[in-house]
Amino acid sequence: MKKQTPGMSGLLMREKLIFEVGALGRSGYSIPACKLEKASPADVFGSDMARDGVEGLPEVSEVEVMRHFLRLSQWNFGLDTGLYPLGSCTMKYNPKINEVVARYGGFTQGHPKHSDELVQGNLELMYELERMLAEITGLESVTLQPAAGAHGEFTGMMLIRAYHLAHGNARKKVLVPDTAHGTNPATSALCGYEVVEIASGPEGYLMPEDVEKVMDEDVAAIMITNPNTVGIYERNIKEIAGIVHAKGGLLYCDGANMNALLGVVRPGDLGVDVMHLNLHKTFSTPHGGGGPGSGPVCATRALEPFMPVPRIVKNSDGRFAVESDRPQSIGKVRSAFGNFGIMVRAYAYLRELGRDHIRRVTELAVLNANYLRACLVEKFNLPYQTDSLHEVILNDELQAEKHVSTMDIAKRLIDMGYHPPTVYFPLVVKAAMMI
């Protein structure tokens, strides 16, 4: 094998462990000797806390440290280095200006223990962001506390449970389509509900008659992902909402795929009672490696009394304050007010787009997905012929004839320097590739 030179060949770099770099006695600093009397660690911390020495730690120069960690960072793949064709779980466009705004000192140096008077700007930003998200979703009440989508789901289902308890019956079941996000059944079970799965119709979306068969007075809610995990719009959602509401149930919408609805349709207008949004997907924060995230929950006015505390309110004098005296609240679900830095990015993004241009986000998301679909439809099998929205689902049915699998395709893309798409999800499509 040809010898690789560290730092010279991108993803093919062979970088040693930090423990294998440097030499005995080498140091990363050079400062004048201190003339003050030297205190021993035992004098400062006590003899029971002091070691005689520490063996095996790296002894490296400053430039060796810098080059080592920079080379490691160059192994990473991200939006700044290439296409990231995953499912909607990774936001595709992250304006750098939003990163700059999130680093303003007034935001980064704010603290939850500051008095309301010292953080009026921060409170105003969160209050206005709540109002923006309320307008976008058509749902009046918003909390920014949840730290991610699954956390938002959990919060939303706790609201539903609290609502039913307040009406004397928590109910026993939650309906979940097979094209819903995988966290939906887990969330329902965590809230004490029995999960009833509903199979989608042949075109990839839920049929009202299938919901009607299982909907009764024991059902607390139905959880629908819209667009669903096969990238298709749930076109019967308004009729389904009517069926569920007629039996006293509520409709939960998983809003992780809101980048296919933004500015075009408001879920609240379709009969949705509560939903979460992913600020780290639809609203600009770069997301990957498990975080950071933010999963605000939007709900109807009927669920407002149960929202998490504290709540940010605007007083008659225009000042902002924090209220926690809400007797029916489900309580706090996240420290402070949530992941504030993510909220700043979302706020900057929405202010940049404005009311007139927010619809363009959806138009481009749908256009891009269908462009890829048109490019690939003759080379890969398309499990559903129904129009795609923000993502396109393919599988390896054509390649399998030559003993080539989805995993083979994903690994070969890596060999060629491309990040692979989401593979083997959604589960309803065998050997799926989600782009």
DRENFIPA-242598 format. One record per residue (C-alpha): residue in three letters; x, y negated, z. Coordinates in pm, whole numbers. Example, Ala and Ser with C-alpha at 12.3 -4.5 7.8 and 13.67 -1.06 7.14 Angstrom:
BEGIN
@vokol = ALA, px = 1230, py = 450, pz = 780
@vokol = SER, px = 1367, py = 106, pz = 714
END
This chain:
BEGIN
@vokol = MET, px = 0, py = 0, pz = 0
@vokol = LYS, px = 125, py = -348, pz = -87
@vokol = LYS, px = 246, py = -535, pz = 220
@vokol = GLN, px = 5, py = -808, pz = 328
@vokol = THR, px = 146, py = -1144, pz = 439
@vokol = PRO, px = -46, py = -1288, pz = 738
@vokol = GLY, px = -226, py = -1609, pz = 649
@vokol = MET, px = -184, py = -1567, pz = 275
@vokol = SER, px = -462, py = -1341, pz = 155
@vokol = GLY, px = -799, py = -1446, pz = 296
@vokol = LEU, px = -1016, py = -1158, pz = 410
@vokol = LEU, px = -731, py = -913, pz = 344
@vokol = MET, px = -512, py = -1066, pz = 615
@vokol = ARG, px = -362, py = -824, pz = 862
@vokol = GLU, px = -338, py = -1014, pz = 1190
@vokol = LYS, px = -172, py = -863, pz = 1496
@vokol = LEU, px = -319, py = -871, pz = 1845
@vokol = ILE, px = -220, py = -1177, pz = 2049
@vokol = PHE, px = -37, py = -935, pz = 2283
@vokol = GLU, px = 184, py = -831, pz = 1989
@vokol = VAL, px = 284, py = -1189, pz = 1905
@vokol = GLY, px = 558, py = -1397, pz = 2068
@vokol = ALA, px = 860, py = -1303, pz = 2275
@vokol = LEU, px = 969, py = -1279, pz = 2637
@vokol = GLY, px = 1001, py = -1626, pz = 2791
@vokol = ARG, px = 838, py = -1809, pz = 2502
@vokol = SER, px = 603, py = -2089, pz = 2608
@vokol = GLY, px = 329, py = -2297, pz = 2452
@vokol = TYR, px = 424, py = -2619, pz = 2630
@vokol = SER, px = 728, py = -2835, pz = 2699
@vokol = ILE, px = 693, py = -3102, pz = 2966
@vokol = PRO, px = 935, py = -3265, pz = 3210
@vokol = ALA, px = 993, py = -3089, pz = 3539
@vokol = CYS, px = 774, py = -3212, pz = 3823
@vokol = LYS, px = 968, py = -3395, pz = 4098
@vokol = LEU, px = 702, py = -3330, pz = 4360
@vokol = GLU, px = 747, py = -3051, pz = 4607
@vokol = LYS, px = 620, py = -2731, pz = 4454
@vokol = ALA, px = 337, py = -2556, pz = 4638
@vokol = SER, px = 307, py = -2181, pz = 4612
@vokol = PRO, px = -24, py = -2022, pz = 4508
@vokol = ALA, px = -36, py = -1850, pz = 4848
@vokol = ASP, px = -24, py = -2191, pz = 5021
@vokol = VAL, px = -310, py = -2320, pz = 4807
@vokol = PHE, px = -539, py = -2017, pz = 4783
@vokol = GLY, px = -425, py = -1803, pz = 5075
@vokol = SER, px = -195, py = -1501, pz = 5067
@vokol = ASP, px = -484, py = -1258, pz = 5021
@vokol = MET, px = -575, py = -1429, pz = 4691
@vokol = ALA, px = -223, py = -1457, pz = 4547
@vokol = ARG, px = -53, py = -1200, pz = 4328
@vokol = ASP, px = 321, py = -1137, pz = 4311
@vokol = GLY, px = 300, py = -1172, pz = 3935
@vokol = VAL, px = 97, py = -1087, pz = 3629
@vokol = GLU, px = 248, py = -846, pz = 3381
@vokol = GLY, px = 165, py = -814, pz = 3015
@vokol = LEU, px = 16, py = -1153, pz = 2933
@vokol = PRO, px = 115, py = -1292, pz = 2589
@vokol = GLU, px = 411, py = -1530, pz = 2586
@vokol = VAL, px = 364, py = -1737, pz = 2274
@vokol = SER, px = 436, py = -2081, pz = 2133
@vokol = GLU, px = 167, py = -2340, pz = 2064
@vokol = VAL, px = 187, py = -2291, pz = 1688
@vokol = GLU, px = 163, py = -1913, pz = 1724
@vokol = VAL, px = -157, py = -1953, pz = 1926
@vokol = MET, px = -300, py = -2197, pz = 1671
@vokol = ARG, px = -217, py = -1981, pz = 1369
@vokol = HIS, px = -339, py = -1662, pz = 1535
@vokol = PHE, px = -687, py = -1792, pz = 1616
@vokol = LEU, px = -720, py = -1981, pz = 1289
@vokol = ARG, px = -645, py = -1661, pz = 1096
@vokol = LEU, px = -904, py = -1476, pz = 1301
@vokol = SER, px = -1159, py = -1748, pz = 1222
@vokol = GLN, px = -1084, py = -1705, pz = 852
@vokol = TRP, px = -1210, py = -1348, pz = 875
@vokol = ASN, px = -1557, py = -1487, pz = 946
@vokol = PHE, px = -1811, py = -1522, pz = 670
@vokol = GLY, px = -2059, py = -1809, pz = 681
@vokol = LEU, px = -2254, py = -2061, pz = 476
@vokol = ASP, px = -1943, py = -2275, pz = 438
@vokol = THR, px = -1760, py = -1993, pz = 261
@vokol = GLY, px = -2026, py = -1820, pz = 51
@vokol = LEU, px = -2381, py = -1708, pz = -17
@vokol = TYR, px = -2566, py = -1564, pz = 283
@vokol = PRO, px = -2846, py = -1359, pz = 121
@vokol = LEU, px = -3009, py = -1223, pz = 436
@vokol = GLY, px = -3379, py = -1223, pz = 509
@vokol = SER, px = -3534, py = -1537, pz = 653
@vokol = CYS, px = -3366, py = -1469, pz = 986
@vokol = THR, px = -3079, py = -1689, pz = 868
@vokol = MET, px = -3158, py = -2046, pz = 768
@vokol = LYS, px = -3013, py = -2115, pz = 424
@vokol = TYR, px = -2938, py = -2487, pz = 443
@vokol = ASN, px = -2781, py = -2669, pz = 736
@vokol = PRO, px = -2717, py = -3038, pz = 664
@vokol = LYS, px = -2392, py = -3145, pz = 827
@vokol = ILE, px = -2541, py = -3479, pz = 928
@vokol = ASN, px = -2759, py = -3292, pz = 1179
@vokol = GLU, px = -2446, py = -3148, pz = 1338
@vokol = VAL, px = -2306, py = -3500, pz = 1375
@vokol = VAL, px = -2625, py = -3630, pz = 1537
@vokol = ALA, px = -2636, py = -3338, pz = 1781
@vokol = ARG, px = -2291, py = -3442, pz = 1904
@vokol = TYR, px = -2384, py = -3799, pz = 1996
@vokol = GLY, px = -2267, py = -3869, pz = 2349
@vokol = GLY, px = -2610, py = -3971, pz = 2472
@vokol = PHE, px = -2736, py = -3625, pz = 2386
@vokol = THR, px = -2439, py = -3410, pz = 2483
@vokol = GLN, px = -2387, py = -3583, pz = 2818
@vokol = GLY, px = -2750, py = -3573, pz = 2929
@vokol = HIS, px = -2830, py = -3348, pz = 3223
@vokol = PRO, px = -3160, py = -3194, pz = 3340
@vokol = LYS, px = -3100, py = -3338, pz = 3689
@vokol = HIS, px = -3076, py = -3694, pz = 3562
@vokol = SER, px = -3369, py = -3913, pz = 3661
@vokol = ASP, px = -3634, py = -3977, pz = 3397
@vokol = GLU, px = -3513, py = -4337, pz = 3369
@vokol = LEU, px = -3164, py = -4226, pz = 3261
@vokol = VAL, px = -3282, py = -3989, pz = 2985
@vokol = GLN, px = -3570, py = -4178, pz = 2826
@vokol = GLY, px = -3420, py = -4124, pz = 2480
@vokol = ASN, px = -3390, py = -3749, pz = 2530
@vokol = LEU, px = -3746, py = -3723, pz = 2660
@vokol = GLU, px = -3874, py = -3934, pz = 2372
@vokol = LEU, px = -3699, py = -3711, pz = 2119
@vokol = MET, px = -3856, py = -3397, pz = 2267
@vokol = TYR, px = -4198, py = -3561, pz = 2292
@vokol = GLU, px = -4185, py = -3674, pz = 1928
@vokol = LEU, px = -4057, py = -3334, pz = 1812
@vokol = GLU, px = -4352, py = -3169, pz = 1984
@vokol = ARG, px = -4588, py = -3405, pz = 1801
@vokol = MET, px = -4417, py = -3330, pz = 1467
@vokol = LEU, px = -4448, py = -2955, pz = 1518
@vokol = ALA, px = -4811, py = -2997, pz = 1622
@vokol = GLU, px = -4883, py = -3180, pz = 1297
@vokol = ILE, px = -4693, py = -2921, pz = 1088
@vokol = THR, px = -4877, py = -2625, pz = 1241
@vokol = GLY, px = -5220, py = -2781, pz = 1299
@vokol = LEU, px = -5203, py = -2677, pz = 1665
@vokol = GLU, px = -5239, py = -2946, pz = 1931
@vokol = SER, px = -5024, py = -2819, pz = 2218
@vokol = VAL, px = -4648, py = -2749, pz = 2194
@vokol = THR, px = -4378, py = -2629, pz = 2434
@vokol = LEU, px = -4009, py = -2642, pz = 2341
@vokol = GLN, px = -3888, py = -2424, pz = 2626
@vokol = PRO, px = -3843, py = -2077, pz = 2468
@vokol = ALA, px = -3483, py = -2001, pz = 2371
@vokol = ALA, px = -3552, py = -1794, pz = 2058
@vokol = GLY, px = -3823, py = -1633, pz = 1847
@vokol = ALA, px = -3876, py = -1321, pz = 2058
@vokol = HIS, px = -3879, py = -1540, pz = 2369
@vokol = GLY, px = -4140, py = -1758, pz = 2200
@vokol = GLU, px = -4348, py = -1449, pz = 2120
@vokol = PHE, px = -4330, py = -1341, pz = 2482
@vokol = THR, px = -4436, py = -1688, pz = 2596
@vokol = GLY, px = -4724, py = -1692, pz = 2346
@vokol = MET, px = -4852, py = -1354, pz = 2459
@vokol = MET, px = -4828, py = -1465, pz = 2823
@vokol = LEU, px = -5049, py = -1761, pz = 2727
@vokol = ILE, px = -5299, py = -1522, pz = 2569
@vokol = ARG, px = -5299, py = -1300, pz = 2878
@vokol = ALA, px = -5344, py = -1603, pz = 3107
@vokol = TYR, px = -5632, py = -1727, pz = 2891
@vokol = HIS, px = -5815, py = -1392, pz = 2909
@vokol = LEU, px = -5750, py = -1359, pz = 3284
@vokol = ALA, px = -5900, py = -1705, pz = 3334
@vokol = HIS, px = -6209, py = -1572, pz = 3158
@vokol = GLY, px = -6222, py = -1269, pz = 3385
@vokol = ASN, px = -6075, py = -997, pz = 3163
@vokol = ALA, px = -5712, py = -955, pz = 3054
@vokol = ARG, px = -5821, py = -691, pz = 2799
@vokol = LYS, px = -5611, py = -385, pz = 2712
@vokol = LYS, px = -5493, py = -380, pz = 2349
@vokol = VAL, px = -5310, py = -582, pz = 2085
@vokol = LEU, px = -5339, py = -512, pz = 1712
@vokol = VAL, px = -5009, py = -520, pz = 1517
@vokol = PRO, px = -4982, py = -464, pz = 1137
@vokol = ASP, px = -4703, py = -240, pz = 1005
@vokol = THR, px = -4559, py = -542, pz = 820
@vokol = ALA, px = -4519, py = -750, pz = 1137
@vokol = HIS, px = -4180, py = -830, pz = 1285
@vokol = GLY, px = -4035, py = -550, pz = 1496
@vokol = THR, px = -4039, py = -760, pz = 1811
@vokol = ASN, px = -4419, py = -797, pz = 1800
@vokol = PRO, px = -4507, py = -453, pz = 1943
@vokol = ALA, px = -4229, py = -483, pz = 2202
@vokol = THR, px = -4363, py = -820, pz = 2316
@vokol = SER, px = -4716, py = -681, pz = 2346
@vokol = ALA, px = -4596, py = -386, pz = 2553
@vokol = LEU, px = -4394, py = -615, pz = 2782
@vokol = CYS, px = -4713, py = -809, pz = 2853
@vokol = GLY, px = -4890, py = -488, pz = 2954
@vokol = TYR, px = -5086, py = -420, pz = 2637
@vokol = GLU, px = -5137, py = -102, pz = 2441
@vokol = VAL, px = -5019, py = -152, pz = 2082
@vokol = VAL, px = -5253, py = -47, pz = 1801
@vokol = GLU, px = -5077, py = -36, pz = 1463
@vokol = ILE, px = -5271, py = -122, pz = 1147
@vokol = ALA, px = -5150, py = -9, pz = 806
@vokol = SER, px = -5129, py = -276, pz = 536
@vokol = GLY, px = -5315, py = -239, pz = 207
@vokol = PRO, px = -5154, py = -115, pz = -117
@vokol = GLU, px = -5063, py = -471, pz = -222
@vokol = GLY, px = -4861, py = -530, pz = 96
@vokol = TYR, px = -5105, py = -742, pz = 295
@vokol = LEU, px = -5365, py = -671, pz = 562
@vokol = MET, px = -5724, py = -589, pz = 463
@vokol = PRO, px = -6014, py = -731, pz = 672
@vokol = GLU, px = -6204, py = -400, pz = 674
@vokol = ASP, px = -5905, py = -227, pz = 838
@vokol = VAL, px = -5901, py = -488, pz = 1114
@vokol = GLU, px = -6277, py = -462, pz = 1164
@vokol = LYS, px = -6250, py = -85, pz = 1223
@vokol = VAL, px = -6030, py = -129, pz = 1532
@vokol = MET, px = -6142, py = -468, pz = 1663
@vokol = ASP, px = -6348, py = -451, pz = 1983
@vokol = GLU, px = -6391, py = -630, pz = 2319
@vokol = ASP, px = -6081, py = -454, pz = 2461
@vokol = VAL, px = -5851, py = -626, pz = 2209
@vokol = ALA, px = -5678, py = -935, pz = 2345
@vokol = ALA, px = -5520, py = -1045, pz = 2018
@vokol = ILE, px = -5386, py = -954, pz = 1679
@vokol = MET, px = -5022, py = -1043, pz = 1601
@vokol = ILE, px = -4967, py = -1125, pz = 1234
@vokol = THR, px = -4639, py = -1225, pz = 1068
@vokol = ASN, px = -4721, py = -1461, pz = 783
@vokol = PRO, px = -4569, py = -1436, pz = 529
@vokol = ASN, px = -4507, py = -1080, pz = 641
@vokol = THR, px = -4183, py = -882, pz = 641
@vokol = VAL, px = -4225, py = -769, pz = 281
@vokol = GLY, px = -4225, py = -1135, pz = 175
@vokol = ILE, px = -4596, py = -1145, pz = 92
@vokol = TYR, px = -4858, py = -1396, pz = 205
@vokol = GLU, px = -5139, py = -1258, pz = 421
@vokol = ARG, px = -5414, py = -1388, pz = 196
@vokol = ASN, px = -5704, py = -1261, pz = 411
@vokol = ILE, px = -5591, py = -1429, pz = 731
@vokol = LYS, px = -5887, py = -1666, pz = 759
@vokol = GLU, px = -6138, py = -1381, pz = 729
@vokol = ILE, px = -5936, py = -1173, pz = 977
@vokol = ALA, px = -5938, py = -1465, pz = 1222
@vokol = GLY, px = -6317, py = -1470, pz = 1202
@vokol = ILE, px = -6339, py = -1097, pz = 1277
@vokol = VAL, px = -6108, py = -1127, pz = 1579
@vokol = HIS, px = -6272, py = -1441, pz = 1717
@vokol = ALA, px = -6618, py = -1286, pz = 1688
@vokol = LYS, px = -6515, py = -1024, pz = 1946
@vokol = GLY, px = -6347, py = -1280, pz = 2175
@vokol = GLY, px = -5989, py = -1203, pz = 2069
@vokol = LEU, px = -5715, py = -1448, pz = 1970
@vokol = LEU, px = -5491, py = -1462, pz = 1665
@vokol = TYR, px = -5114, py = -1482, pz = 1721
@vokol = CYS, px = -4901, py = -1578, pz = 1422
@vokol = ASP, px = -4530, py = -1499, pz = 1413
@vokol = GLY, px = -4394, py = -1819, pz = 1255
@vokol = ALA, px = -4042, py = -1695, pz = 1181
@vokol = ASN, px = -4112, py = -1723, pz = 808
@vokol = MET, px = -4251, py = -2077, pz = 821
@vokol = ASN, px = -4010, py = -2184, pz = 547
@vokol = ALA, px = -4266, py = -2042, pz = 303
@vokol = LEU, px = -4554, py = -2250, pz = 443
@vokol = LEU, px = -4396, py = -2577, pz = 553
@vokol = GLY, px = -4596, py = -2875, pz = 429
@vokol = VAL, px = -4824, py = -2651, pz = 220
@vokol = VAL, px = -5056, py = -2488, pz = 474
@vokol = ARG, px = -5109, py = -2536, pz = 848
@vokol = PRO, px = -5165, py = -2206, pz = 1034
@vokol = GLY, px = -5402, py = -2375, pz = 1278
@vokol = ASP, px = -5634, py = -2456, pz = 988
@vokol = LEU, px = -5655, py = -2083, pz = 910
@vokol = GLY, px = -5778, py = -1988, pz = 1258
@vokol = VAL, px = -5443, py = -1918, pz = 1427
@vokol = ASP, px = -5464, py = -1976, pz = 1805
@vokol = VAL, px = -5098, py = -1956, pz = 1902
@vokol = MET, px = -4769, py = -1914, pz = 1719
@vokol = HIS, px = -4398, py = -1961, pz = 1766
@vokol = LEU, px = -4156, py = -2136, pz = 1533
@vokol = ASN, px = -3785, py = -2071, pz = 1494
@vokol = LEU, px = -3599, py = -2402, pz = 1491
@vokol = HIS, px = -3284, py = -2204, pz = 1410
@vokol = LYS, px = -3444, py = -2066, pz = 1094
@vokol = THR, px = -3681, py = -2315, pz = 935
@vokol = PHE, px = -3551, py = -2634, pz = 1094
@vokol = SER, px = -3181, py = -2645, pz = 1015
@vokol = THR, px = -2968, py = -2502, pz = 1297
@vokol = PRO, px = -2705, py = -2256, pz = 1169
@vokol = HIS, px = -2797, py = -1920, pz = 1315
@vokol = GLY, px = -2592, py = -1604, pz = 1333
@vokol = GLY, px = -2410, py = -1379, pz = 1576
@vokol = GLY, px = -2700, py = -1389, pz = 1818
@vokol = GLY, px = -2749, py = -1761, pz = 1865
@vokol = PRO, px = -2802, py = -2036, pz = 1943
@vokol = GLY, px = -3176, py = -2039, pz = 1901
@vokol = SER, px = -3497, py = -2216, pz = 1988
@vokol = GLY, px = -3851, py = -2077, pz = 1964
@vokol = PRO, px = -4113, py = -2345, pz = 2038
@vokol = VAL, px = -4470, py = -2225, pz = 2089
@vokol = CYS, px = -4766, py = -2410, pz = 1940
@vokol = ALA, px = -5122, py = -2341, pz = 2056
@vokol = THR, px = -5479, py = -2467, pz = 2044
@vokol = ARG, px = -5615, py = -2709, pz = 2299
@vokol = ALA, px = -5790, py = -2417, pz = 2473
@vokol = LEU, px = -5449, py = -2276, pz = 2568
@vokol = GLU, px = -5299, py = -2609, pz = 2682
@vokol = PRO, px = -5371, py = -2553, pz = 3056
@vokol = PHE, px = -5154, py = -2241, pz = 3055
@vokol = MET, px = -4849, py = -2392, pz = 2883
@vokol = PRO, px = -4511, py = -2368, pz = 3062
@vokol = VAL, px = -4402, py = -2649, pz = 3292
@vokol = PRO, px = -4250, py = -2902, pz = 3307
@vokol = ARG, px = -4446, py = -3097, pz = 3046
@vokol = ILE, px = -4328, py = -3424, pz = 2893
@vokol = VAL, px = -4592, py = -3697, pz = 2894
@vokol = LYS, px = -4605, py = -4052, pz = 2762
@vokol = ASN, px = -4744, py = -4302, pz = 3010
@vokol = SER, px = -4961, py = -4601, pz = 2925
@vokol = ASP, px = -4657, py = -4831, pz = 2955
@vokol = GLY, px = -4476, py = -4635, pz = 2681
@vokol = ARG, px = -4231, py = -4470, pz = 2924
@vokol = PHE, px = -4181, py = -4093, pz = 2930
@vokol = ALA, px = -4210, py = -3874, pz = 3238
@vokol = VAL, px = -4207, py = -3509, pz = 3341
@vokol = GLU, px = -4507, py = -3335, pz = 3496
@vokol = SER, px = -4515, py = -2997, pz = 3669
@vokol = ASP, px = -4850, py = -3007, pz = 3848
@vokol = ARG, px = -5040, py = -2770, pz = 3620
@vokol = PRO, px = -5218, py = -2509, pz = 3838
@vokol = GLN, px = -5298, py = -2268, pz = 3553
@vokol = SER, px = -4952, py = -2282, pz = 3393
@vokol = ILE, px = -4766, py = -1956, pz = 3332
@vokol = GLY, px = -4469, py = -2132, pz = 3492
@vokol = LYS, px = -4120, py = -2205, pz = 3366
@vokol = VAL, px = -3986, py = -1970, pz = 3096
@vokol = ARG, px = -3646, py = -2132, pz = 3042
@vokol = SER, px = -3406, py = -2342, pz = 3247
@vokol = ALA, px = -3444, py = -2718, pz = 3201
@vokol = PHE, px = -3642, py = -2789, pz = 2882
@vokol = GLY, px = -3485, py = -2526, pz = 2654
@vokol = ASN, px = -3190, py = -2545, pz = 2414
@vokol = PHE, px = -3181, py = -2921, pz = 2372
@vokol = GLY, px = -2902, py = -2937, pz = 2110
@vokol = ILE, px = -3113, py = -2726, pz = 1874
@vokol = MET, px = -3403, py = -2965, pz = 1919
@vokol = VAL, px = -3183, py = -3260, pz = 1822
@vokol = ARG, px = -3089, py = -3088, pz = 1496
@vokol = ALA, px = -3452, py = -3007, pz = 1417
@vokol = TYR, px = -3560, py = -3363, pz = 1494
@vokol = ALA, px = -3287, py = -3507, pz = 1268
@vokol = TYR, px = -3386, py = -3265, pz = 990
@vokol = LEU, px = -3753, py = -3360, pz = 1004
@vokol = ARG, px = -3674, py = -3732, pz = 1017
@vokol = GLU, px = -3447, py = -3686, pz = 716
@vokol = LEU, px = -3718, py = -3508, pz = 516
@vokol = GLY, px = -4013, py = -3717, pz = 625
@vokol = ARG, px = -4378, py = -3643, pz = 558
@vokol = ASP, px = -4339, py = -3685, pz = 181
@vokol = HIS, px = -4054, py = -3436, pz = 128
@vokol = ILE, px = -4114, py = -3158, pz = 380
@vokol = ARG, px = -4321, py = -2963, pz = 124
@vokol = ARG, px = -4015, py = -2952, pz = -103
@vokol = VAL, px = -3844, py = -2718, pz = 145
@vokol = THR, px = -4111, py = -2455, pz = 86
@vokol = GLU, px = -4116, py = -2508, pz = -289
@vokol = LEU, px = -3742, py = -2446, pz = -313
@vokol = ALA, px = -3751, py = -2146, pz = -78
@vokol = VAL, px = -4021, py = -1980, pz = -289
@vokol = LEU, px = -3853, py = -2076, pz = -617
@vokol = ASN, px = -3517, py = -1932, pz = -508
@vokol = ALA, px = -3671, py = -1602, pz = -395
@vokol = ASN, px = -3860, py = -1562, pz = -720
@vokol = TYR, px = -3557, py = -1656, pz = -928
@vokol = LEU, px = -3362, py = -1372, pz = -763
@vokol = ARG, px = -3659, py = -1141, pz = -813
@vokol = ALA, px = -3666, py = -1221, pz = -1186
@vokol = CYS, px = -3290, py = -1160, pz = -1213
@vokol = LEU, px = -3301, py = -824, pz = -1036
@vokol = VAL, px = -3641, py = -675, pz = -1116
@vokol = GLU, px = -3512, py = -469, pz = -1412
@vokol = LYS, px = -3209, py = -341, pz = -1219
@vokol = PHE, px = -3375, py = -245, pz = -889
@vokol = ASN, px = -3711, py = -102, pz = -790
@vokol = LEU, px = -3969, py = -353, pz = -665
@vokol = PRO, px = -4194, py = -169, pz = -414
@vokol = TYR, px = -4470, py = -432, pz = -428
@vokol = GLN, px = -4584, py = -613, pz = -743
@vokol = THR, px = -4764, py = -881, pz = -539
@vokol = ASP, px = -4614, py = -1230, pz = -573
@vokol = SER, px = -4313, py = -1288, pz = -347
@vokol = LEU, px = -4275, py = -1594, pz = -130
@vokol = HIS, px = -3957, py = -1683, pz = 61
@vokol = GLU, px = -3782, py = -1347, pz = 17
@vokol = VAL, px = -3785, py = -1052, pz = -221
@vokol = ILE, px = -3780, py = -685, pz = -116
@vokol = LEU, px = -3608, py = -428, pz = -340
@vokol = ASN, px = -3489, py = -73, pz = -281
@vokol = ASP, px = -3251, py = 190, pz = -423
@vokol = GLU, px = -3507, py = 411, pz = -598
@vokol = LEU, px = -3348, py = 361, pz = -942
@vokol = GLN, px = -2991, py = 398, pz = -812
@vokol = ALA, px = -3078, py = 709, pz = -607
@vokol = GLU, px = -3106, py = 904, pz = -932
@vokol = LYS, px = -2728, py = 867, pz = -957
@vokol = HIS, px = -2675, py = 937, pz = -585
@vokol = VAL, px = -2613, py = 568, pz = -502
@vokol = SER, px = -2781, py = 443, pz = -184
@vokol = THR, px = -2871, py = 104, pz = -41
@vokol = MET, px = -2579, py = 140, pz = 200
@vokol = ASP, px = -2341, py = 208, pz = -91
@vokol = ILE, px = -2465, py = -109, pz = -261
@vokol = ALA, px = -2422, py = -317, pz = 57
@vokol = LYS, px = -2067, py = -192, pz = 114
@vokol = ARG, px = -1969, py = -248, pz = -249
@vokol = LEU, px = -2092, py = -608, pz = -225
@vokol = ILE, px = -1857, py = -654, pz = 71
@vokol = ASP, px = -1573, py = -510, pz = -138
@vokol = MET, px = -1648, py = -774, pz = -402
@vokol = GLY, px = -1646, py = -1057, pz = -148
@vokol = TYR, px = -2022, py = -1101, pz = -113
@vokol = HIS, px = -2221, py = -1085, pz = 207
@vokol = PRO, px = -2481, py = -806, pz = 167
@vokol = PRO, px = -2854, py = -866, pz = 213
@vokol = THR, px = -3053, py = -733, pz = 507
@vokol = VAL, px = -3075, py = -355, pz = 452
@vokol = TYR, px = -3315, py = -81, pz = 567
@vokol = PHE, px = -3564, py = -341, pz = 689
@vokol = PRO, px = -3862, py = -379, pz = 675
@vokol = LEU, px = -3925, py = -22, pz = 784
@vokol = VAL, px = -4235, py = 14, pz = 564
@vokol = VAL, px = -4010, py = 12, pz = 256
@vokol = LYS, px = -3774, py = 311, pz = 223
@vokol = ALA, px = -3407, py = 206, pz = 184
@vokol = ALA, px = -3507, py = -162, pz = 162
@vokol = MET, px = -3291, py = -456, pz = 58
@vokol = MET, px = -3430, py = -789, pz = 181
@vokol = ILE, px = -3291, py = -1096, pz = 4
END
